[in-house]
Amino acid sequence: MDVRVVVAGAVIDRGRLLAARRSAPPELAGRWELPGGKVEPGESPEDALVRELREELGVEAEPLERIPGEWPLKPGLVLRVWTARLVSGEPRPLEDHDALRWLAPEETNQVDWLPQDRPAVGVATRMLGAGESRAGA
């Protein structure tokens, strides 16, 4: 069976992580996720992430590094996550989301993340914390 990849961006800006609240489909509405979407045939995961963040949030972003691991969403579909930085634009919930929040490392547990996003959020949160300690050194 072919596995289709869904990419998500742990978008980091000024020491904060971007969370997006789902508005659809109904079974996911109200839960929070890292924004992204399906990789199209012939598209690289990084290109898909740039396209999805443009479509969903109206921003230009640059994928930085892949967070190790992948998480099953449903049969034949896996989630892979990259850290990303904003290049231009201010994120807005344009597609499939009704709210966005910037979360400092100590705030990432304040939203109801989708279960498959939690491991990557944990890694991104640790990276945020490490980045702040390095910046302060």
C-alpha positions as CSV (number, residue, x, y, z in Angstrom):
1,M,0.0,0.0,0.0
2,D,1.3,3.4,-0.9
3,V,1.6,5.9,2.0
4,R,0.6,9.4,1.4
5,V,2.4,12.1,3.3
6,V,0.8,15.0,5.1
7,V,3.3,17.8,6.0
8,A,2.9,20.2,8.9
9,G,4.9,23.3,9.9
10,A,6.1,24.0,13.4
11,V,6.2,27.7,12.5
12,I,8.4,29.5,14.9
13,D,8.7,33.3,15.1
14,R,10.2,35.4,17.9
15,G,10.5,32.4,20.2
16,R,6.9,31.3,19.8
17,L,5.1,28.4,18.1
18,L,2.1,28.9,15.8
19,A,-1.0,26.8,16.6
20,A,-4.0,26.6,14.3
21,R,-7.6,25.6,15.4
22,R,-9.4,23.4,13.0
23,S,-12.8,24.4,11.7
24,A,-13.2,21.3,9.5
25,P,-13.9,18.4,9.2
26,P,-16.5,18.2,12.0
27,E,-14.7,15.5,13.9
28,L,-11.5,17.7,14.2
29,A,-13.2,21.1,14.6
30,G,-12.1,22.9,17.7
31,R,-8.9,21.0,18.1
32,W,-5.5,22.6,17.5
33,E,-2.8,21.5,15.1
34,L,0.4,22.5,13.3
35,P,-0.8,23.9,10.0
36,G,-0.1,22.0,6.7
37,G,-1.6,19.5,4.3
38,K,-1.1,16.7,1.8
39,V,1.8,16.4,-0.5
40,E,0.6,16.4,-4.1
41,P,2.0,13.9,-6.6
42,G,5.4,15.1,-8.0
43,E,5.8,17.6,-5.2
44,S,8.6,17.6,-2.6
45,P,7.4,17.7,1.1
46,E,9.2,21.0,1.5
47,D,7.5,22.5,-1.5
48,A,4.1,21.2,-0.3
49,L,4.7,22.8,3.1
50,V,5.5,26.2,1.5
51,R,2.3,25.9,-0.7
52,E,0.1,24.7,2.2
53,L,1.2,27.5,4.5
54,R,0.6,30.0,1.7
55,E,-2.9,28.6,1.1
56,E,-4.0,28.1,4.7
57,L,-2.3,31.1,6.4
58,G,-1.4,33.6,3.6
59,V,2.3,33.6,4.5
60,E,5.5,32.8,2.9
61,A,7.6,30.4,5.0
62,E,10.9,28.6,4.7
63,P,11.1,25.0,5.9
64,L,14.2,24.5,8.1
65,E,14.6,21.0,9.4
66,R,12.5,17.9,9.7
67,I,11.5,16.9,13.2
68,P,12.5,13.2,13.5
69,G,9.7,10.7,13.2
70,E,6.4,10.3,11.5
71,W,2.9,9.8,12.9
72,P,0.0,7.8,11.4
73,L,-3.1,9.8,10.7
74,K,-5.2,6.9,9.3
75,P,-4.4,3.9,7.1
76,G,-2.2,5.1,4.2
77,L,-1.6,8.6,5.6
78,V,1.3,9.7,7.7
79,L,2.3,13.1,9.2
80,R,5.8,14.5,8.9
81,V,6.7,17.8,10.5
82,W,9.3,20.5,9.6
83,T,10.3,23.5,11.6
84,A,9.7,26.6,9.5
85,R,10.3,30.3,9.8
86,L,8.2,33.1,8.5
87,V,9.6,34.9,5.5
88,S,6.8,37.4,4.9
89,G,3.2,38.0,5.8
90,E,1.1,37.8,9.0
91,P,-0.6,34.5,9.5
92,R,-4.4,34.5,9.1
93,P,-6.8,31.6,9.3
94,L,-7.8,31.4,5.6
95,E,-8.7,27.7,5.1
96,D,-9.7,24.9,7.4
97,H,-9.0,27.0,10.5
98,D,-11.0,29.6,12.5
99,A,-8.3,30.8,15.0
100,L,-4.5,31.1,15.3
101,R,-2.4,31.5,18.5
102,W,1.2,32.2,19.0
103,L,2.4,30.1,22.0
104,A,5.5,30.7,24.1
105,P,7.2,27.4,25.2
106,E,5.4,27.5,28.6
107,E,2.0,27.9,26.8
108,T,2.1,25.0,24.4
109,N,0.0,22.8,26.8
110,Q,-2.8,25.4,27.0
111,V,-4.5,24.2,23.8
112,D,-6.1,20.9,22.9
113,W,-3.7,19.5,20.3
114,L,-4.7,16.7,17.9
115,P,-3.1,13.6,19.2
116,Q,-0.9,13.0,16.2
117,D,0.6,16.6,16.5
118,R,1.5,16.2,20.2
119,P,4.9,14.5,19.7
120,A,6.1,17.1,17.2
121,V,4.8,19.9,19.3
122,G,6.9,18.5,22.2
123,V,10.0,18.5,20.1
124,A,9.4,22.0,18.8
125,T,8.7,23.3,22.3
126,R,12.1,21.8,23.5
127,M,13.8,23.5,20.5
128,L,12.2,26.8,21.4
129,G,13.4,26.5,25.0
130,A,16.9,25.6,23.8
131,G,16.9,28.5,21.3
132,E,16.0,31.0,24.0
133,S,18.8,29.7,26.4
134,R,21.4,29.9,23.6
135,A,20.2,33.4,22.6
136,G,20.6,34.5,26.2
137,A,24.1,33.1,26.6
